[in-house]
Amino acid sequence: MTVPLRFVIDTNICIKQFIADPLTPKVNQLFDLLDDPAVEFLYPICFILSVLIFFGSMFELIFTRLNRFRTI
């Protein structure tokens, strides 16, 4: 009987997919396992909310910086 590999994915791991970090290659290596049926990915209940909050704050930061410029 084979025991599946189980990984818990949290917000920090997800964010490293989109923002360059020294651990990004390791995260990419981890996500390469998504197609393997013997691997299970688990995430905490608050994972989606945390990701939305992070990207919402990033969007707000970008929008605020862009809003300083005026179109002519």
N, CA, C, O and CB atoms as a CASP TS submission, in Angstrom:
PFRMAT TS
TARGET T0000
AUTHOR 0000-0000-0000
METHOD Language model
MODEL 1
PARENT N/A
ATOM      1  N   MET     1       0.835  -1.175   0.000  1.00  0.00           N
ATOM      2  CA  MET     1       0.000   0.000   0.000  1.00  0.00           C
ATOM      3  C   MET     1       0.890   1.253   0.000  1.00  0.00           C
ATOM      4  O   MET     1       1.790   1.386   0.829  1.00  0.00           O
ATOM      5  CB  MET     1      -0.955  -0.010   1.219  1.00  0.00           C
ATOM      6  N   THR     2       0.635   2.131  -0.905  1.00  0.00           N
ATOM      7  CA  THR     2       1.413   3.347  -1.022  1.00  0.00           C
ATOM      8  C   THR     2       0.723   4.493  -0.295  1.00  0.00           C
ATOM      9  O   THR     2      -0.470   4.735  -0.478  1.00  0.00           O
ATOM     10  CB  THR     2       1.634   3.700  -2.491  1.00  0.00           C
ATOM     11  N   VAL     3       1.478   5.177   0.514  1.00  0.00           N
ATOM     12  CA  VAL     3       0.949   6.341   1.230  1.00  0.00           C
ATOM     13  C   VAL     3       1.174   7.567   0.344  1.00  0.00           C
ATOM     14  O   VAL     3       2.303   7.818  -0.079  1.00  0.00           O
ATOM     15  CB  VAL     3       1.639   6.519   2.646  1.00  0.00           C
ATOM     16  N   PRO     4       0.118   8.332   0.056  1.00  0.00           N
ATOM     17  CA  PRO     4       0.306   9.516  -0.797  1.00  0.00           C
ATOM     18  C   PRO     4       1.103  10.602  -0.084  1.00  0.00           C
ATOM     19  O   PRO     4       1.069  10.726   1.140  1.00  0.00           O
ATOM     20  CB  PRO     4      -1.050  10.076  -1.236  1.00  0.00           C
ATOM     21  N   LEU     5       1.811  11.371  -0.876  1.00  0.00           N
ATOM     22  CA  LEU     5       2.481  12.544  -0.327  1.00  0.00           C
ATOM     23  C   LEU     5       1.428  13.608  -0.083  1.00  0.00           C
ATOM     24  O   LEU     5       0.551  13.828  -0.919  1.00  0.00           O
ATOM     25  CB  LEU     5       3.605  13.067  -1.283  1.00  0.00           C
ATOM     26  N   ARG     6       1.515  14.265   1.058  1.00  0.00           N
ATOM     27  CA  ARG     6       0.564  15.326   1.381  1.00  0.00           C
ATOM     28  C   ARG     6       1.333  16.601   1.706  1.00  0.00           C
ATOM     29  O   ARG     6       2.271  16.601   2.503  1.00  0.00           O
ATOM     30  CB  ARG     6      -0.353  14.915   2.569  1.00  0.00           C
ATOM     31  N   PHE     7       0.908  17.682   1.068  1.00  0.00           N
ATOM     32  CA  PHE     7       1.522  18.981   1.300  1.00  0.00           C
ATOM     33  C   PHE     7       0.444  19.964   1.718  1.00  0.00           C
ATOM     34  O   PHE     7      -0.646  19.993   1.147  1.00  0.00           O
ATOM     35  CB  PHE     7       2.271  19.483   0.038  1.00  0.00           C
ATOM     36  N   VAL     8       0.763  20.766   2.722  1.00  0.00           N
ATOM     37  CA  VAL     8      -0.145  21.835   3.137  1.00  0.00           C
ATOM     38  C   VAL     8       0.371  23.122   2.499  1.00  0.00           C
ATOM     39  O   VAL     8       1.509  23.530   2.731  1.00  0.00           O
ATOM     40  CB  VAL     8      -0.232  21.959   4.719  1.00  0.00           C
ATOM     41  N   ILE     9      -0.477  23.750   1.697  1.00  0.00           N
ATOM     42  CA  ILE     9      -0.119  24.975   0.997  1.00  0.00           C
ATOM     43  C   ILE     9      -0.700  26.146   1.776  1.00  0.00           C
ATOM     44  O   ILE     9      -1.901  26.191   2.041  1.00  0.00           O
ATOM     45  CB  ILE     9      -0.636  24.963  -0.481  1.00  0.00           C
ATOM     46  N   ASP    10       0.157  27.092   2.140  1.00  0.00           N
ATOM     47  CA  ASP    10      -0.348  28.286   2.810  1.00  0.00           C
ATOM     48  C   ASP    10      -0.126  29.499   1.913  1.00  0.00           C
ATOM     49  O   ASP    10       0.413  29.379   0.813  1.00  0.00           O
ATOM     50  CB  ASP    10       0.341  28.486   4.187  1.00  0.00           C
ATOM     51  N   THR    11      -0.535  30.639   2.382  1.00  0.00           N
ATOM     52  CA  THR    11      -0.473  31.864   1.583  1.00  0.00           C
ATOM     53  C   THR    11       0.957  32.198   1.165  1.00  0.00           C
ATOM     54  O   THR    11       1.188  32.631   0.036  1.00  0.00           O
ATOM     55  CB  THR    11      -1.068  33.031   2.364  1.00  0.00           C
ATOM     56  N   ASN    12       1.908  32.000   2.062  1.00  0.00           N
ATOM     57  CA  ASN    12       3.296  32.328   1.741  1.00  0.00           C
ATOM     58  C   ASN    12       3.804  31.542   0.534  1.00  0.00           C
ATOM     59  O   ASN    12       4.543  32.075  -0.293  1.00  0.00           O
ATOM     60  CB  ASN    12       4.188  32.057   2.944  1.00  0.00           C
ATOM     61  N   ILE    13       3.414  30.301   0.437  1.00  0.00           N
ATOM     62  CA  ILE    13       3.839  29.481  -0.698  1.00  0.00           C
ATOM     63  C   ILE    13       3.173  29.970  -1.973  1.00  0.00           C
ATOM     64  O   ILE    13       3.824  30.083  -3.012  1.00  0.00           O
ATOM     65  CB  ILE    13       3.507  27.996  -0.456  1.00  0.00           C
ATOM     66  N   CYS    14       1.901  30.256  -1.902  1.00  0.00           N
ATOM     67  CA  CYS    14       1.165  30.733  -3.078  1.00  0.00           C
ATOM     68  C   CYS    14       1.750  32.039  -3.606  1.00  0.00           C
ATOM     69  O   CYS    14       1.912  32.203  -4.815  1.00  0.00           O
ATOM     70  CB  CYS    14      -0.319  30.925  -2.738  1.00  0.00           C
ATOM     71  N   ILE    15       2.062  32.949  -2.722  1.00  0.00           N
ATOM     72  CA  ILE    15       2.566  34.259  -3.124  1.00  0.00           C
ATOM     73  C   ILE    15       3.908  34.135  -3.849  1.00  0.00           C
ATOM     74  O   ILE    15       4.201  34.914  -4.756  1.00  0.00           O
ATOM     75  CB  ILE    15       2.710  35.172  -1.900  1.00  0.00           C
ATOM     76  N   LYS    16       4.712  33.162  -3.451  1.00  0.00           N
ATOM     77  CA  LYS    16       6.017  32.981  -4.079  1.00  0.00           C
ATOM     78  C   LYS    16       5.893  32.546  -5.543  1.00  0.00           C
ATOM     79  O   LYS    16       6.884  32.566  -6.273  1.00  0.00           O
ATOM     80  CB  LYS    16       6.829  31.956  -3.301  1.00  0.00           C
ATOM     81  N   GLN    17       4.707  32.160  -5.974  1.00  0.00           N
ATOM     82  CA  GLN    17       4.472  31.870  -7.391  1.00  0.00           C
ATOM     83  C   GLN    17       4.450  33.151  -8.216  1.00  0.00           C
ATOM     84  O   GLN    17       4.738  33.126  -9.413  1.00  0.00           O
ATOM     85  CB  GLN    17       3.154  31.108  -7.571  1.00  0.00           C
ATOM     86  N   PHE    18       4.108  34.265  -7.582  1.00  0.00           N
ATOM     87  CA  PHE    18       3.890  35.512  -8.304  1.00  0.00           C
ATOM     88  C   PHE    18       4.936  36.580  -8.018  1.00  0.00           C
ATOM     89  O   PHE    18       5.094  37.514  -8.804  1.00  0.00           O
ATOM     90  CB  PHE    18       2.542  36.048  -7.972  1.00  0.00           C
ATOM     91  N   ILE    19       5.647  36.456  -6.914  1.00  0.00           N
ATOM     92  CA  ILE    19       6.639  37.449  -6.528  1.00  0.00           C
ATOM     93  C   ILE    19       7.985  36.749  -6.409  1.00  0.00           C
ATOM     94  O   ILE    19       8.102  35.716  -5.750  1.00  0.00           O
ATOM     95  CB  ILE    19       6.249  38.158  -5.190  1.00  0.00           C
ATOM     96  N   ALA    20       8.997  37.318  -7.050  1.00  0.00           N
ATOM     97  CA  ALA    20      10.328  36.714  -7.018  1.00  0.00           C
ATOM     98  C   ALA    20      10.848  36.644  -5.582  1.00  0.00           C
ATOM     99  O   ALA    20      10.794  37.619  -4.833  1.00  0.00           O
ATOM    100  CB  ALA    20      11.307  37.513  -7.905  1.00  0.00           C
ATOM    101  N   ASP    21      11.343  35.484  -5.229  1.00  0.00           N
ATOM    102  CA  ASP    21      11.828  35.228  -3.888  1.00  0.00           C
ATOM    103  C   ASP    21      12.913  34.152  -4.024  1.00  0.00           C
ATOM    104  O   ASP    21      12.872  33.374  -4.977  1.00  0.00           O
ATOM    105  CB  ASP    21      10.656  34.778  -2.910  1.00  0.00           C
ATOM    106  N   PRO    22      13.869  34.086  -3.110  1.00  0.00           N
ATOM    107  CA  PRO    22      14.883  33.037  -3.201  1.00  0.00           C
ATOM    108  C   PRO    22      14.298  31.617  -3.190  1.00  0.00           C
ATOM    109  O   PRO    22      14.924  30.686  -3.697  1.00  0.00           O
ATOM    110  CB  PRO    22      15.857  33.183  -2.061  1.00  0.00           C
ATOM    111  N   LEU    23      13.105  31.451  -2.618  1.00  0.00           N
ATOM    112  CA  LEU    23      12.489  30.123  -2.561  1.00  0.00           C
ATOM    113  C   LEU    23      11.550  29.834  -3.731  1.00  0.00           C
ATOM    114  O   LEU    23      10.959  28.756  -3.785  1.00  0.00           O
ATOM    115  CB  LEU    23      11.730  29.976  -1.272  1.00  0.00           C
ATOM    116  N   THR    24      11.401  30.764  -4.662  1.00  0.00           N
ATOM    117  CA  THR    24      10.492  30.557  -5.784  1.00  0.00           C
ATOM    118  C   THR    24      10.809  29.284  -6.580  1.00  0.00           C
ATOM    119  O   THR    24       9.872  28.576  -6.950  1.00  0.00           O
ATOM    120  CB  THR    24      10.540  31.755  -6.704  1.00  0.00           C
ATOM    121  N   PRO    25      12.071  28.956  -6.863  1.00  0.00           N
ATOM    122  CA  PRO    25      12.342  27.699  -7.581  1.00  0.00           C
ATOM    123  C   PRO    25      11.839  26.462  -6.825  1.00  0.00           C
ATOM    124  O   PRO    25      11.360  25.511  -7.442  1.00  0.00           O
ATOM    125  CB  PRO    25      13.838  27.563  -7.835  1.00  0.00           C
ATOM    126  N   LYS    26      11.948  26.475  -5.510  1.00  0.00           N
ATOM    127  CA  LYS    26      11.433  25.348  -4.711  1.00  0.00           C
ATOM    128  C   LYS    26       9.918  25.266  -4.798  1.00  0.00           C
ATOM    129  O   LYS    26       9.355  24.173  -4.870  1.00  0.00           O
ATOM    130  CB  LYS    26      11.865  25.483  -3.240  1.00  0.00           C
ATOM    131  N   VAL    27       9.255  26.416  -4.790  1.00  0.00           N
ATOM    132  CA  VAL    27       7.795  26.445  -4.898  1.00  0.00           C
ATOM    133  C   VAL    27       7.369  25.933  -6.271  1.00  0.00           C
ATOM    134  O   VAL    27       6.408  25.171  -6.378  1.00  0.00           O
ATOM    135  CB  VAL    27       7.250  27.880  -4.661  1.00  0.00           C
ATOM    136  N   ASN    28       8.074  26.343  -7.313  1.00  0.00           N
ATOM    137  CA  ASN    28       7.769  25.850  -8.660  1.00  0.00           C
ATOM    138  C   ASN    28       7.950  24.340  -8.729  1.00  0.00           C
ATOM    139  O   ASN    28       7.156  23.640  -9.358  1.00  0.00           O
ATOM    140  CB  ASN    28       8.663  26.541  -9.709  1.00  0.00           C
ATOM    141  N   GLN    29       8.990  23.846  -8.087  1.00  0.00           N
ATOM    142  CA  GLN    29       9.236  22.409  -8.048  1.00  0.00           C
ATOM    143  C   GLN    29       8.093  21.693  -7.330  1.00  0.00           C
ATOM    144  O   GLN    29       7.674  20.615  -7.750  1.00  0.00           O
ATOM    145  CB  GLN    29      10.579  22.108  -7.352  1.00  0.00           C
ATOM    146  N   LEU    30       7.594  22.284  -6.263  1.00  0.00           N
ATOM    147  CA  LEU    30       6.471  21.704  -5.526  1.00  0.00           C
ATOM    148  C   LEU    30       5.215  21.662  -6.392  1.00  0.00           C
ATOM    149  O   LEU    30       4.524  20.644  -6.433  1.00  0.00           O
ATOM    150  CB  LEU    30       6.202  22.503  -4.241  1.00  0.00           C
ATOM    151  N   PHE    31       4.915  22.765  -7.086  1.00  0.00           N
ATOM    152  CA  PHE    31       3.711  22.822  -7.902  1.00  0.00           C
ATOM    153  C   PHE    31       3.805  21.964  -9.165  1.00  0.00           C
ATOM    154  O   PHE    31       2.788  21.692  -9.803  1.00  0.00           O
ATOM    155  CB  PHE    31       3.425  24.249  -8.281  1.00  0.00           C
ATOM    156  N   ASP    32       5.006  21.538  -9.529  1.00  0.00           N
ATOM    157  CA  ASP    32       5.147  20.590 -10.639  1.00  0.00           C
ATOM    158  C   ASP    32       4.493  19.252 -10.304  1.00  0.00           C
ATOM    159  O   ASP    32       4.200  18.461 -11.201  1.00  0.00           O
ATOM    160  CB  ASP    32       6.631  20.379 -10.980  1.00  0.00           C
ATOM    161  N   LEU    33       4.266  19.001  -9.031  1.00  0.00           N
ATOM    162  CA  LEU    33       3.649  17.750  -8.592  1.00  0.00           C
ATOM    163  C   LEU    33       2.119  17.763  -8.687  1.00  0.00           C
ATOM    164  O   LEU    33       1.476  16.765  -8.361  1.00  0.00           O
ATOM    165  CB  LEU    33       4.059  17.459  -7.172  1.00  0.00           C
ATOM    166  N   LEU    34       1.534  18.872  -9.127  1.00  0.00           N
ATOM    167  CA  LEU    34       0.070  18.973  -9.192  1.00  0.00           C
ATOM    168  C   LEU    34      -0.567  17.908 -10.075  1.00  0.00           C
ATOM    169  O   LEU    34      -1.692  17.483  -9.811  1.00  0.00           O
ATOM    170  CB  LEU    34      -0.324  20.336  -9.697  1.00  0.00           C
ATOM    171  N   ASP    35       0.118  17.480 -11.096  1.00  0.00           N
ATOM    172  CA  ASP    35      -0.447  16.484 -12.022  1.00  0.00           C
ATOM    173  C   ASP    35      -0.292  15.051 -11.522  1.00  0.00           C
ATOM    174  O   ASP    35      -0.856  14.128 -12.111  1.00  0.00           O
ATOM    175  CB  ASP    35       0.212  16.613 -13.380  1.00  0.00           C
ATOM    176  N   ASP    36       0.457  14.855 -10.457  1.00  0.00           N
ATOM    177  CA  ASP    36       0.696  13.519  -9.923  1.00  0.00           C
ATOM    178  C   ASP    36      -0.490  13.101  -9.049  1.00  0.00           C
ATOM    179  O   ASP    36      -0.754  13.739  -8.030  1.00  0.00           O
ATOM    180  CB  ASP    36       2.022  13.476  -9.111  1.00  0.00           C
ATOM    181  N   PRO    37      -1.205  12.044  -9.431  1.00  0.00           N
ATOM    182  CA  PRO    37      -2.377  11.633  -8.634  1.00  0.00           C
ATOM    183  C   PRO    37      -2.015  11.084  -7.256  1.00  0.00           C
ATOM    184  O   PRO    37      -2.888  10.956  -6.397  1.00  0.00           O
ATOM    185  CB  PRO    37      -3.165  10.587  -9.389  1.00  0.00           C
ATOM    186  N   ALA    38      -0.746  10.758  -7.033  1.00  0.00           N
ATOM    187  CA  ALA    38      -0.335  10.225  -5.732  1.00  0.00           C
ATOM    188  C   ALA    38      -0.002  11.336  -4.739  1.00  0.00           C
ATOM    189  O   ALA    38       0.388  11.058  -3.605  1.00  0.00           O
ATOM    190  CB  ALA    38       0.869   9.306  -5.899  1.00  0.00           C
ATOM    191  N   VAL    39      -0.154  12.586  -5.159  1.00  0.00           N
ATOM    192  CA  VAL    39       0.181  13.725  -4.294  1.00  0.00           C
ATOM    193  C   VAL    39      -1.101  14.477  -3.947  1.00  0.00           C
ATOM    194  O   VAL    39      -1.920  14.768  -4.819  1.00  0.00           O
ATOM    195  CB  VAL    39       1.213  14.680  -4.987  1.00  0.00           C
ATOM    196  N   GLU    40      -1.261  14.784  -2.675  1.00  0.00           N
ATOM    197  CA  GLU    40      -2.417  15.552  -2.219  1.00  0.00           C
ATOM    198  C   GLU    40      -1.958  16.916  -1.725  1.00  0.00           C
ATOM    199  O   GLU    40      -0.984  17.024  -0.980  1.00  0.00           O
ATOM    200  CB  GLU    40      -3.181  14.794  -1.101  1.00  0.00           C
ATOM    201  N   PHE    41      -2.665  17.947  -2.143  1.00  0.00           N
ATOM    202  CA  PHE    41      -2.405  19.299  -1.664  1.00  0.00           C
ATOM    203  C   PHE    41      -3.557  19.712  -0.765  1.00  0.00           C
ATOM    204  O   PHE    41      -4.719  19.651  -1.165  1.00  0.00           O
ATOM    205  CB  PHE    41      -2.227  20.301  -2.847  1.00  0.00           C
ATOM    206  N   LEU    42      -3.237  20.123   0.425  1.00  0.00           N
ATOM    207  CA  LEU    42      -4.232  20.561   1.394  1.00  0.00           C
ATOM    208  C   LEU    42      -4.004  22.037   1.671  1.00  0.00           C
ATOM    209  O   LEU    42      -2.886  22.533   1.535  1.00  0.00           O
ATOM    210  CB  LEU    42      -4.157  19.724   2.708  1.00  0.00           C
ATOM    211  N   TYR    43      -5.049  22.732   2.054  1.00  0.00           N
ATOM    212  CA  TYR    43      -4.900  24.145   2.400  1.00  0.00           C
ATOM    213  C   TYR    43      -5.827  24.471   3.564  1.00  0.00           C
ATOM    214  O   TYR    43      -6.899  23.883   3.702  1.00  0.00           O
ATOM    215  CB  TYR    43      -5.208  25.058   1.176  1.00  0.00           C
ATOM    216  N   PRO    44      -5.399  25.419   4.402  1.00  0.00           N
ATOM    217  CA  PRO    44      -6.224  25.822   5.536  1.00  0.00           C
ATOM    218  C   PRO    44      -7.505  26.520   5.074  1.00  0.00           C
ATOM    219  O   PRO    44      -7.566  27.018   3.949  1.00  0.00           O
ATOM    220  CB  PRO    44      -5.429  26.744   6.465  1.00  0.00           C
ATOM    221  N   ILE    45      -8.500  26.559   5.908  1.00  0.00           N
ATOM    222  CA  ILE    45      -9.771  27.185   5.579  1.00  0.00           C
ATOM    223  C   ILE    45      -9.583  28.660   5.208  1.00  0.00           C
ATOM    224  O   ILE    45     -10.246  29.162   4.300  1.00  0.00           O
ATOM    225  CB  ILE    45     -10.743  27.055   6.754  1.00  0.00           C
ATOM    226  N   CYS    46      -8.694  29.340   5.899  1.00  0.00           N
ATOM    227  CA  CYS    46      -8.509  30.775   5.667  1.00  0.00           C
ATOM    228  C   CYS    46      -7.584  31.079   4.490  1.00  0.00           C
ATOM    229  O   CYS    46      -7.274  32.245   4.246  1.00  0.00           O
ATOM    230  CB  CYS    46      -7.961  31.424   6.913  1.00  0.00           C
ATOM    231  N   PHE    47      -7.134  30.059   3.756  1.00  0.00           N
ATOM    232  CA  PHE    47      -6.180  30.247   2.664  1.00  0.00           C
ATOM    233  C   PHE    47      -6.704  31.202   1.597  1.00  0.00           C
ATOM    234  O   PHE    47      -6.019  32.158   1.236  1.00  0.00           O
ATOM    235  CB  PHE    47      -5.844  28.912   2.032  1.00  0.00           C
ATOM    236  N   ILE    48      -7.893  30.960   1.097  1.00  0.00           N
ATOM    237  CA  ILE    48      -8.437  31.780   0.010  1.00  0.00           C
ATOM    238  C   ILE    48      -8.613  33.223   0.476  1.00  0.00           C
ATOM    239  O   ILE    48      -8.289  34.155  -0.260  1.00  0.00           O
ATOM    240  CB  ILE    48      -9.788  31.207  -0.486  1.00  0.00           C
ATOM    241  N   LEU    49      -9.111  33.406   1.663  1.00  0.00           N
ATOM    242  CA  LEU    49      -9.277  34.753   2.203  1.00  0.00           C
ATOM    243  C   LEU    49      -7.926  35.459   2.320  1.00  0.00           C
ATOM    244  O   LEU    49      -7.807  36.634   1.972  1.00  0.00           O
ATOM    245  CB  LEU    49      -9.971  34.700   3.574  1.00  0.00           C
ATOM    246  N   SER    50      -6.924  34.756   2.804  1.00  0.00           N
ATOM    247  CA  SER    50      -5.587  35.356   2.938  1.00  0.00           C
ATOM    248  C   SER    50      -5.019  35.771   1.586  1.00  0.00           C
ATOM    249  O   SER    50      -4.427  36.844   1.467  1.00  0.00           O
ATOM    250  CB  SER    50      -4.630  34.375   3.621  1.00  0.00           C
ATOM    251  N   VAL    51      -5.190  34.941   0.579  1.00  0.00           N
ATOM    252  CA  VAL    51      -4.683  35.257  -0.756  1.00  0.00           C
ATOM    253  C   VAL    51      -5.420  36.471  -1.319  1.00  0.00           C
ATOM    254  O   VAL    51      -4.801  37.358  -1.907  1.00  0.00           O
ATOM    255  CB  VAL    51      -4.838  34.039  -1.705  1.00  0.00           C
ATOM    256  N   LEU    52      -6.729  36.511  -1.139  1.00  0.00           N
ATOM    257  CA  LEU    52      -7.500  37.656  -1.632  1.00  0.00           C
ATOM    258  C   LEU    52      -7.091  38.951  -0.934  1.00  0.00           C
ATOM    259  O   LEU    52      -6.995  39.998  -1.574  1.00  0.00           O
ATOM    260  CB  LEU    52      -8.995  37.409  -1.434  1.00  0.00           C
ATOM    261  N   ILE    53      -6.856  38.882   0.353  1.00  0.00           N
ATOM    262  CA  ILE    53      -6.420  40.072   1.089  1.00  0.00           C
ATOM    263  C   ILE    53      -5.060  40.527   0.583  1.00  0.00           C
ATOM    264  O   ILE    53      -4.842  41.723   0.388  1.00  0.00           O
ATOM    265  CB  ILE    53      -6.363  39.790   2.608  1.00  0.00           C
ATOM    266  N   PHE    54      -4.141  39.591   0.369  1.00  0.00           N
ATOM    267  CA  PHE    54      -2.814  39.960  -0.120  1.00  0.00           C
ATOM    268  C   PHE    54      -2.898  40.631  -1.482  1.00  0.00           C
ATOM    269  O   PHE    54      -2.343  41.712  -1.682  1.00  0.00           O
ATOM    270  CB  PHE    54      -1.914  38.729  -0.199  1.00  0.00           C
ATOM    271  N   PHE    55      -3.596  39.988  -2.424  1.00  0.00           N
ATOM    272  CA  PHE    55      -3.664  40.565  -3.760  1.00  0.00           C
ATOM    273  C   PHE    55      -4.484  41.852  -3.783  1.00  0.00           C
ATOM    274  O   PHE    55      -4.216  42.737  -4.596  1.00  0.00           O
ATOM    275  CB  PHE    55      -4.254  39.560  -4.731  1.00  0.00           C
ATOM    276  N   GLY    56      -5.464  41.969  -2.916  1.00  0.00           N
ATOM    277  CA  GLY    56      -6.217  43.213  -2.807  1.00  0.00           C
ATOM    278  C   GLY    56      -5.334  44.351  -2.335  1.00  0.00           C
ATOM    279  O   GLY    56      -5.426  45.466  -2.849  1.00  0.00           O
ATOM    280  N   SER    57      -4.480  44.080  -1.363  1.00  0.00           N
ATOM    281  CA  SER    57      -3.579  45.123  -0.879  1.00  0.00           C
ATOM    282  C   SER    57      -2.536  45.462  -1.936  1.00  0.00           C
ATOM    283  O   SER    57      -2.142  46.622  -2.053  1.00  0.00           O
ATOM    284  CB  SER    57      -2.894  44.685   0.423  1.00  0.00           C
ATOM    285  N   MET    58      -2.078  44.478  -2.708  1.00  0.00           N
ATOM    286  CA  MET    58      -1.128  44.755  -3.786  1.00  0.00           C
ATOM    287  C   MET    58      -1.795  45.603  -4.870  1.00  0.00           C
ATOM    288  O   MET    58      -1.184  46.533  -5.395  1.00  0.00           O
ATOM    289  CB  MET    58      -0.586  43.435  -4.389  1.00  0.00           C
ATOM    290  N   PHE    59      -3.045  45.284  -5.203  1.00  0.00           N
ATOM    291  CA  PHE    59      -3.773  46.058  -6.209  1.00  0.00           C
ATOM    292  C   PHE    59      -3.942  47.496  -5.736  1.00  0.00           C
ATOM    293  O   PHE    59      -3.762  48.436  -6.509  1.00  0.00           O
ATOM    294  CB  PHE    59      -5.152  45.421  -6.502  1.00  0.00           C
ATOM    295  N   GLU    60      -4.290  47.661  -4.462  1.00  0.00           N
ATOM    296  CA  GLU    60      -4.469  49.006  -3.906  1.00  0.00           C
ATOM    297  C   GLU    60      -3.162  49.788  -3.962  1.00  0.00           C
ATOM    298  O   GLU    60      -3.164  50.974  -4.294  1.00  0.00           O
ATOM    299  CB  GLU    60      -4.981  48.930  -2.454  1.00  0.00           C
ATOM    300  N   LEU    61      -2.051  49.139  -3.641  1.00  0.00           N
ATOM    301  CA  LEU    61      -0.747  49.799  -3.688  1.00  0.00           C
ATOM    302  C   LEU    61      -0.406  50.234  -5.112  1.00  0.00           C
ATOM    303  O   LEU    61       0.038  51.362  -5.329  1.00  0.00           O
ATOM    304  CB  LEU    61       0.345  48.866  -3.143  1.00  0.00           C
ATOM    305  N   ILE    62      -0.609  49.352  -6.069  1.00  0.00           N
ATOM    306  CA  ILE    62      -0.315  49.679  -7.473  1.00  0.00           C
ATOM    307  C   ILE    62      -1.229  50.798  -7.957  1.00  0.00           C
ATOM    308  O   ILE    62      -0.774  51.745  -8.598  1.00  0.00           O
ATOM    309  CB  ILE    62      -0.478  48.428  -8.374  1.00  0.00           C
ATOM    310  N   PHE    63      -2.518  50.686  -7.651  1.00  0.00           N
ATOM    311  CA  PHE    63      -3.469  51.701  -8.093  1.00  0.00           C
ATOM    312  C   PHE    63      -3.131  53.064  -7.493  1.00  0.00           C
ATOM    313  O   PHE    63      -3.228  54.084  -8.175  1.00  0.00           O
ATOM    314  CB  PHE    63      -4.898  51.295  -7.713  1.00  0.00           C
ATOM    315  N   THR    64      -2.737  53.082  -6.228  1.00  0.00           N
ATOM    316  CA  THR    64      -2.371  54.340  -5.571  1.00  0.00           C
ATOM    317  C   THR    64      -1.166  54.969  -6.252  1.00  0.00           C
ATOM    318  O   THR    64      -1.131  56.182  -6.459  1.00  0.00           O
ATOM    319  CB  THR    64      -2.074  54.108  -4.080  1.00  0.00           C
ATOM    320  N   ARG    65      -0.182  54.154  -6.600  1.00  0.00           N
ATOM    321  CA  ARG    65       1.004  54.685  -7.282  1.00  0.00           C
ATOM    322  C   ARG    65       0.663  55.179  -8.680  1.00  0.00           C
ATOM    323  O   ARG    65       1.175  56.212  -9.112  1.00  0.00           O
ATOM    324  CB  ARG    65       2.098  53.617  -7.361  1.00  0.00           C
ATOM    325  N   LEU    66      -0.185  54.464  -9.383  1.00  0.00           N
ATOM    326  CA  LEU    66      -0.563  54.881 -10.735  1.00  0.00           C
ATOM    327  C   LEU    66      -1.441  56.119 -10.709  1.00  0.00           C
ATOM    328  O   LEU    66      -1.414  56.922 -11.641  1.00  0.00           O
ATOM    329  CB  LEU    66      -1.284  53.750 -11.458  1.00  0.00           C
ATOM    330  N   ASN    67      -2.205  56.273  -9.665  1.00  0.00           N
ATOM    331  CA  ASN    67      -3.132  57.386  -9.556  1.00  0.00           C
ATOM    332  C   ASN    67      -2.409  58.724  -9.376  1.00  0.00           C
ATOM    333  O   ASN    67      -3.018  59.780  -9.546  1.00  0.00           O
ATOM    334  CB  ASN    67      -4.081  57.152  -8.400  1.00  0.00           C
ATOM    335  N   ARG    68      -1.140  58.690  -9.039  1.00  0.00           N
ATOM    336  CA  ARG    68      -0.372  59.921  -8.888  1.00  0.00           C
ATOM    337  C   ARG    68      -0.116  60.570 -10.245  1.00  0.00           C
ATOM    338  O   ARG    68       0.166  61.766 -10.320  1.00  0.00           O
ATOM    339  CB  ARG    68       0.957  59.640  -8.177  1.00  0.00           C
ATOM    340  N   PHE    69      -0.213  59.794 -11.303  1.00  0.00           N
ATOM    341  CA  PHE    69       0.012  60.325 -12.651  1.00  0.00           C
ATOM    342  C   PHE    69      -1.307  60.770 -13.248  1.00  0.00           C
ATOM    343  O   PHE    69      -2.346  60.157 -13.004  1.00  0.00           O
ATOM    344  CB  PHE    69       0.689  59.272 -13.561  1.00  0.00           C
ATOM    345  N   ARG    70      -1.265  61.805 -14.008  1.00  0.00           N
ATOM    346  CA  ARG    70      -2.480  62.316 -14.652  1.00  0.00           C
ATOM    347  C   ARG    70      -2.356  62.144 -16.151  1.00  0.00           C
ATOM    348  O   ARG    70      -1.285  62.327 -16.731  1.00  0.00           O
ATOM    349  CB  ARG    70      -2.725  63.806 -14.291  1.00  0.00           C
ATOM    350  N   THR    71      -3.451  61.796 -16.758  1.00  0.00           N
ATOM    351  CA  THR    71      -3.444  61.716 -18.207  1.00  0.00           C
ATOM    352  C   THR    71      -3.697  63.101 -18.792  1.00  0.00           C
ATOM    353  O   THR    71      -4.391  63.923 -18.194  1.00  0.00           O
ATOM    354  CB  THR    71      -4.499  60.705 -18.708  1.00  0.00           C
ATOM    355  N   ILE    72      -3.132  63.343 -19.954  1.00  0.00           N
ATOM    356  CA  ILE    72      -3.338  64.664 -20.590  1.00  0.00           C
ATOM    357  C   ILE    72      -3.992  64.490 -21.945  1.00  0.00           C
ATOM    358  O   ILE    72      -4.250  65.475 -22.637  1.00  0.00           O
ATOM    359  CB  ILE    72      -1.994  65.428 -20.742  1.00  0.00           C
TER
END
